[in-house]
Amino acid sequence: MDGTLSIRALTDADRGSVKALWITCGLVVPYNDPDADIDLAAGRENSDILVGTLADHGVVASAMVGHDGHRGWLYYVAVDPAHRDAGFGRVMVRAGEDWLRARGIRKAQLLVRKTNTAVRAFYERIGWAESPRTVMERWL
């Protein structure tokens, strides 16, 4: 293994690996069906799912990206725990930012659970800042 992460768009063959990665990383919650999220985002005009692969290991990282024409979003940023501390999280975030930038989107946002202090610290280290906003929701 040379440690070089290759980034590309998700293919149908990646679906099982990506779902397993999201589960392993604790990103799947009862109210988010990963299959539905993949179906809604993969290969769309305003969204896609990027995967990071290693030659000897397959999919080891992911980032779902999308935009509404004004703001971009990152979701499901994940790195297999066995491959953490190699800079792959930073690579996936930068790949998501590049995807948005290529579409003329100038602002990227993401959501982190307040209790996930390790992930919050990671984003702060790579230049992200907490936004002074209140996120409101309503289940439809």
FIBAMI-786618 format. One record per residue (C-alpha): residue number from 1; residue in three letters; x, y, z. Coordinates in nm, 3 decimals. Last residue first. Layout:
<rolos>
nr|rest|X|Y|Z
NUM|ala|X|Y|Z
...
</rolos>
This chain:
<rolos>
nr|rest|X|Y|Z
140|leu|-4.226|1.670|0.723
139|trp|-3.997|1.701|1.023
138|arg|-3.931|2.062|1.114
137|glu|-3.589|2.202|1.176
136|met|-3.407|2.507|1.299
135|val|-3.035|2.565|1.289
134|thr|-2.934|2.863|1.497
133|arg|-2.645|3.060|1.360
132|pro|-2.314|3.194|1.487
131|ser|-2.113|2.968|1.255
130|glu|-1.839|2.759|1.413
129|ala|-1.518|2.788|1.218
128|trp|-1.343|2.575|0.957
127|gly|-0.970|2.610|0.896
126|ile|-0.830|2.259|0.900
125|arg|-0.767|2.250|1.276
124|glu|-1.121|2.379|1.346
123|tyr|-1.265|2.091|1.144
122|phe|-1.068|1.835|1.347
121|ala|-1.166|2.000|1.677
120|arg|-1.535|1.969|1.588
119|val|-1.477|1.605|1.500
118|ala|-1.321|1.534|1.839
117|thr|-1.594|1.731|2.019
116|asn|-1.884|1.527|1.884
115|thr|-2.136|1.632|2.152
114|lys|-2.251|1.937|1.957
113|arg|-2.336|1.715|1.656
112|val|-2.153|1.848|1.355
111|leu|-2.327|2.013|1.061
110|leu|-2.156|2.132|0.748
109|gln|-2.119|2.450|0.549
108|ala|-1.941|2.562|0.235
107|lys|-1.948|2.912|0.089
106|arg|-1.834|3.024|-0.255
105|ile|-2.024|2.790|-0.486
104|gly|-1.920|2.845|-0.847
103|arg|-1.960|2.483|-0.952
102|ala|-1.586|2.410|-0.948
101|arg|-1.575|2.562|-0.597
100|leu|-1.828|2.304|-0.476
99|trp|-1.627|2.007|-0.604
98|asp|-1.307|2.169|-0.473
97|glu|-1.462|2.204|-0.125
96|gly|-1.565|1.839|-0.133
95|ala|-1.214|1.734|-0.241
94|arg|-1.069|1.954|0.036
93|val|-1.291|1.781|0.292
92|met|-1.187|1.440|0.158
91|val|-0.815|1.526|0.170
90|arg|-0.846|1.665|0.524
89|gly|-1.014|1.344|0.637
88|phe|-0.744|1.142|0.459
87|gly|-0.458|1.307|0.647
86|ala|-0.306|0.977|0.763
85|asp|-0.434|1.006|1.121
84|arg|-0.722|0.771|1.042
83|his|-0.690|0.463|0.823
82|ala|-0.808|0.188|1.060
81|pro|-1.089|0.419|1.179
80|asp|-1.230|0.427|0.824
79|val|-1.260|0.792|0.727
78|ala|-1.594|0.969|0.702
77|val|-1.744|1.294|0.579
76|tyr|-2.111|1.196|0.564
75|tyr|-2.228|1.546|0.475
74|leu|-2.071|1.854|0.322
73|trp|-2.287|2.147|0.215
72|gly|-2.264|2.426|-0.037
71|arg|-2.446|2.753|-0.014
70|his|-2.583|2.962|-0.300
69|gly|-2.702|2.739|-0.584
68|asp|-2.861|2.493|-0.342
67|his|-2.549|2.285|-0.303
66|gly|-2.430|1.930|-0.253
65|val|-2.145|1.715|-0.132
64|met|-2.131|1.372|0.032
63|ala|-1.783|1.292|0.156
62|ser|-1.628|0.948|0.183
61|ala|-1.326|0.752|0.305
60|val|-1.176|0.401|0.310
59|val|-1.321|0.256|-0.011
58|gly|-1.098|-0.016|-0.155
57|his|-0.823|-0.157|0.067
56|asp|-0.516|-0.247|-0.141
55|ala|-0.536|0.038|-0.394
54|leu|-0.669|0.291|-0.145
53|thr|-0.998|0.462|-0.216
52|gly|-1.156|0.793|-0.125
51|val|-1.519|0.823|-0.222
50|leu|-1.711|1.129|-0.332
49|ile|-2.088|1.135|-0.314
48|asp|-2.269|1.373|-0.544
47|ser|-2.492|1.676|-0.543
46|asn|-2.635|1.960|-0.752
45|glu|-2.654|1.789|-1.091
44|arg|-2.699|1.446|-0.935
43|gly|-2.453|1.157|-0.940
42|ala|-2.527|1.029|-0.592
41|ala|-2.738|1.252|-0.369
40|leu|-3.097|1.130|-0.335
39|asp|-3.021|0.761|-0.395
38|ile|-2.730|0.768|-0.150
37|asp|-2.948|0.932|0.115
36|ala|-3.224|0.678|0.056
35|asp|-2.976|0.391|0.091
34|pro|-2.828|0.548|0.405
33|asp|-3.170|0.574|0.574
32|asn|-3.140|0.870|0.811
31|tyr|-3.397|0.869|1.097
30|pro|-3.242|0.573|1.280
29|val|-2.891|0.722|1.278
28|val|-2.606|0.641|1.043
27|leu|-2.289|0.844|1.097
26|gly|-2.132|0.622|1.361
25|cys|-1.803|0.576|1.174
24|thr|-1.856|0.202|1.131
23|ile|-2.209|0.266|1.003
22|trp|-2.087|0.523|0.750
21|leu|-1.809|0.290|0.635
20|ala|-2.052|-0.003|0.598
19|lys|-2.284|0.216|0.388
18|val|-1.990|0.322|0.173
17|ser|-1.872|-0.034|0.122
16|gly|-2.220|-0.155|0.028
15|arg|-2.277|0.128|-0.221
14|asp|-1.934|0.115|-0.387
13|ala|-2.037|-0.113|-0.679
12|asp|-2.309|0.136|-0.772
11|thr|-2.037|0.396|-0.828
10|leu|-1.937|0.684|-0.600
9|ala|-1.749|0.973|-0.756
8|arg|-1.371|0.969|-0.741
7|ile|-1.083|1.041|-0.504
6|ser|-0.765|0.832|-0.492
5|leu|-0.586|0.822|-0.157
4|thr|-0.216|0.752|-0.183
3|gly|-0.094|0.541|0.110
2|asp|0.148|0.335|-0.099
1|met|0.000|0.000|0.000
</rolos>
